[in-house]
Amino acid sequence: MENSKGNYQNSPRESTRAIHHGKSFADETGTVMPPIFPSSTFRHGNPEGFDYTRSGNPNFRILESVLASVECCKYATVFASGVSAITAIVSTLKSGDLVLCEENLYGCTVRLFDLVFRKFGIKTKWLDFTNKNIHNLIVNCNPTMIWLESPTNPLLKIIDLQAICSTAKTIDIPVVVDNTFATALIQQPLKLGATLSLTSTTKYINGHSDALGGAICTSDPEWHQRMKFAQKALGLHPSPFDCWLITRGIKTLPLRLDRQTSNAQSLANFLSSHPQVRWVRYPFRTDHPQHSLAKKQMESGGAIITTSIIGNQSEIYKVCKSLKYFTMAESLGGIESLVCHPATMTHSSIDQHTRESLGIDDGLVRFSVGCEDLADLTEDLKTALDQLL
């Protein structure tokens, strides 16, 4: 489907690319949906070159083809989870290498760097990538790699990806962007200059909270080979069944995301008017600190809302637990709405002083907005918050 310049013949749009996965490896049956290939091994000399599922599987290739198509890039590599994808990238580093990280990253990413990769000599430096002096800091640090999220988890900071990638290019430093919150439908880091676009496919890509997965997209052939090697050598591969589920899920991604972002925009506006809410962070609201950049860099504001609610931890828990349509749970991006208390859930592994210095305190609540009816979600939030009045 892709020509030598990376453009798509007949210009299929994003919904079409998400639905049409191409080869199903079952031409004899004419199946519309690809089957599941649970085999651990394959007969030697088969036309597609499969040998052992850790080294590749038809379900891997089908999903990788769809992801590369949606991301408008040359290559995609799938993994068992988002954490597996992170591990694959870091496995390319060596002792003494320095990774410059945005100070507000996914809690498990922070835990991996601080408690696992550090033991192998990988150094990290945590910076606020919205700092006006960030470009000088990058050059002066002379890092091996730059690791970003935008929007960040859970504070929804927006990083100027094009500017950071431009600076990194001048000193030949690869840039990794965790694009889980946005997906390629809202933001395309590779087009903005990133080397690698990382996604937890567990979240929006699958969208049904029933499979774990991760993916790394790139147009760099050398990085693609490194990711394929890590997938095989480190045993970071997903299961064929999970790939099948995620391939099924991505077909409705444009439909789901459209509903979710529409709901989120409205709910953010509602929350900002409630007297028990100190502030709301939503990228497409004009009171967001990087609102102008978000409008320039993103197609929509996404489906995550972060708020600061007035109350102590027990009161905040009471609000979260009393919600009817927002289940209190980790993860995000599914068709069902979720509510999370980052300080005690997703970011609990980060020490309290660091959390609070970033603004992740007991009043911080993150909403992952689903596809339910807006009126029901609004009423649910109002009923729960009104308890605190």
N, C-alpha and C positions, 0 to 999 in steps of 0.2 A: 504494500500500500504506500510505502514511503519511497520517494525518489532520492537521487544522489544529493540533493540540496536540503533534504530534511523536510520538504513540503509535501502535502498530501494531495495525490491526484484527485481531481474532481472536488477538492476542498470539502471533505466531510466535516461537519461540525462536531462539537464535543459530545453531544448525546449519541450521535451515530457511532463515533469512535468507541464510546464506552460499551455499546451494545454489541458491535460486530467484532468478535474476537479472532476472526480469521480461521486458521487451520484447527480442526478438532481432533486430528489423528484417528478419525473413524469414518473415512470416506465411503467405506463399503456399506454403511448403514444409512447414510444421509441424515444422521442425527443433527438436530438444530442446536441443542445444548451438548457440550462436550461431555463424554462419560468420565467416570473416575477411574484412574489407573493405579490401583493399590499395590501393584507388583513391586517387590523389592529388587528384583533383578530381571534382566532381559537377555534374550538369546543373542549370542555373539554374531556380529555381522548384519544386524537388522538395518534397513535402509536409513532410519533416522539417527543411527549412531548411539542409541541408548545402551547403557551397560548395567548400571547400578543406581538406584534412585538417589542415593546421596550425591551422585555426580550429575543428576538430571532426570527429569521425569516429564512426560507429556503435559501433565497438569501445571508444572512449573512454567514450561514454555508458553502455554496458552495464556496464563496470567501475566507473564512477563511481556508478552506481545501487546496485551491490552494496556498495561501500565505505561509502556513506552509510547504507545499511540496517544493516550490521554495526556501524557507529559510532553508530547511533541519532541521526543529525544530519540537517540539511536538505541540505547540499551537500558534494560531494567533487570535487576536480579532480586529474586524473592528469598525471604528468610522466615524462620520459625516465629519470629516476633520482632517488635521494634527494637527491643534490647539486643536481639541477635544481630540486627542490622547495624546497630551502634558498635557491637563487638567486632563485626567484620571490618569496619572502617579502622578502628583503633588497632586491630591486628596488623595493619600495614606499617605502624610506627615502631620505633625502637627506643631502647633506654636512653634517656637524656633529651628526647624530643619534647618540645614545648607546644601545648595546645592553648590558644587564646580562646576562652569561652565567655559567652554572654553570661553575666552574673545571675540572670533569672532563667534557668533551664528546668526542664522536666526533672522531678525529684530523682527518678531512677538513673537518669544520665549523670546527675551530680554524684549519686552514690557509687556508680561504676568508676568514675574518674577518681573519687576520693578514697574509696575503700578497696578497689580491685586493681585498676590500672596503675595506681601510684606504686603498688608493690613491685611492679615490673619496670619502674624507673620513668614512667610517663609523667611529665610535669604539666601542670595546668596553672593558668593565670586567669582570674575572673575579673572581667571588666564590664562597665556599663557602656554598651555599644551605641547608646543614644547620646553619649558625651560628645560635645562639640570638638574635643581634642582627640577623638578616637583614632583618626588617621595618623597622627604623629605617634601615638602610643603603639599602633600596629607596627609601624616601621622601626621604631626604637626597640621593640621587644624581639624582633627578628624571629617570629614563631615558625614552627613546622607546619601548623595547620590552624585554621580558624573555624570555630564551631558556634553556630547561631541557631536561634529559633525566632520566628516572626510570623504571627504574634507569639509572644512568649507565654509560658505556662507557669503560674496562673495569672500573671499581672497584665497580660495582653499588651505589652510594650511592642511597638512597631519599629523594626530596625531598617535603616536605609540600605537595603541589600545591594542595590546597584552601586552605590557609593563605596560600600565596604569591599565589594568584589573588585571594583576598579582599583582601589588601593592595593589589595592583595595581589592583583595581577602584575603590578609594577615590581613587586619583589618575588614573584613566581611562587605564591603560597596558595595551596588549595583551600577552598571554602566549602564547608558542609553546612547545609541549611535543613533543619528539621521542619518539614512543611506539613506536619500532621494536622494542625489546627485548620489550615487553609485548604489543603489539597490543591492539585494542579488546576482545578476549575476556578479557584479564586485567585491563586498566585502561582507563578511559574519561576522558581528560583534560577533554573538553568538559563532562561532567557535574560535574567537580570545579571548573569555572570557567574553564578555559583558553579562549582565543580561537581558536587554531588547533592542531589535532592533526596532526603531521607523521609520515609513515611511509615508510621505504624498503620499498616493496613487493617489492623484490628478495629480501628476507629471508623472514620467516615467511609473509607473505601469499601469495607465490607458492610458496615451499617446496620448489622442485626445482632450484635453482641453475642455471636455464637462461634467465633473462630479467632485464633491468634495468627498474626502475620506481620511481616515487615518487608520493606522494599527499598532499594537504592536505585535511583535513576541517574543516568549520565550520558553524555555524548562523547566522552573521552575513552578511546579504546583501551588504553593502558589501565585506567581505573576499573573499567568493566572486567578485564581479565583478573585483576586483583580481587574483585568481589566474587567472581565465579570460583576462584581458588579458595577463598575463605569459606564460601558456601560448602564446598566439598571437603577441604582439609580439616576444618574445624567442626564439621557436622552441624552447621547452622541452618540446614535446609528445613523447609516446612514439610507438612504432610500433604500428600496428594488430595486428601479429603478437604483439608483447610483451604488449599488453593482452589479447589472446585467451588467451595462455599463463597470465597472472596470473588471469584470470577462471576458467580451468580449475583453477588451483592453489588458489584461495581456497575452493573447494567442500569440500576436505578439511581445511581449517585446523583446525576443532574436533577432528577425529580425530587429526591429527598432533600438535597442541599438547598434547592430553591425554596421549599417549604420551611426548612429549618431556619434559614437566614432571615426570611420574612417574619417568622415568629419571633426570632431573637431581637430584631430591630424594634419591634413593637413592645416586647417585654422589657427591653432596656429602658425605653422611654417611660413605661409604667413604673418600673422600679425607682427611677430617678425622682419620681414625684411622691414616693411614700416617705412619711416622716421618720420611719425607723431605719432608713437607708442613708448612710453618710455620703457615699458617692458610688457611681457606677462607671465601670470601664467597658466600653464597647467601641471598637475602632471607627465606626462610621457616625458616632455621635460627635457633635462639634466640641464637646467638652473633653474629648480624649486628647491627651498631651501631644500625640502625633497624628491627629486627625487628618491634616492635609497630606501627609505622607501616605497614610492608609488609603485615602481616596485615589492617590496617584498609583500606588503599588498593587492594590487589591481590587478585584471585581465587585466584591461586596464585603460587609463587615464580619462575615462568618456567623457561626451559631453558638459561640461561647460568650457568656456574660460573666464578668467578675464584679462583685459588689462588696462593700464594707457595711455590715449591719451593726447597729448599736445594740450592745448586749454582751454579757460574759459568755464563756464557753457553754455552760449548761443551757443558757437561753438560746444561743445560736443552734445548739443541738436540738432543742425543742422545736424550733422553727423547721429545721431540716427533716426531722423525724415525722412531723405532723403533715408534711406535704403529701397529697394524694397521688398526683401524677408525676412528681419528680422523685424518683427513687434515690435514697441516699446511698451512693455507691461510687467506687472509683471507675475510671474509664470515661469515655465520652464518645460522641459521634454516632450513636445508634438512633434508630427511629423513635425510641422512647427517651423521654427527658430524664436527666439525672441531676442530682445536686451533690456537691463535694465540699468538704471542709479541709482545705489543703494543709493547714498546720498540723492536723492530726491524721491525715490520710496520705495524699500523694506526696507531700513534702515533709512527712514526719521524720524521715531519716536525716534531714539536714538539721544541724544543731540550732537550738532555739535563738541564740544571739544572731546568727547569720540570717535565719528566717525573718526575725523581727526587723533587722536592719534593711531587709529588702521590702518590708511591708506585708509579709505573710504572717499576720497575727490571728488571734482567735476570732476577730470579727470578719475575717475574709471568707467569702463564700463564692464558689464557682458553679455556675449553671451551664449544663450542656442541654441545649434546647432541642426538642424532638419535633415530631411531625403531628402531634396531637392538635386538636382544634384550639385556636388562640384564645377564645373566650374561656375555655375550661382551664387552660394554663394560667391565665390572668386571675381568674377567680381563686384558683388554688394558692397562688402566691399572696394575694391580698388576705385571704383567710388566715394563712400561717403568720404573716407579718403583723396582722392586726392584734394578735395575741400579746405582742410586746407593748402595745399602747396603754 
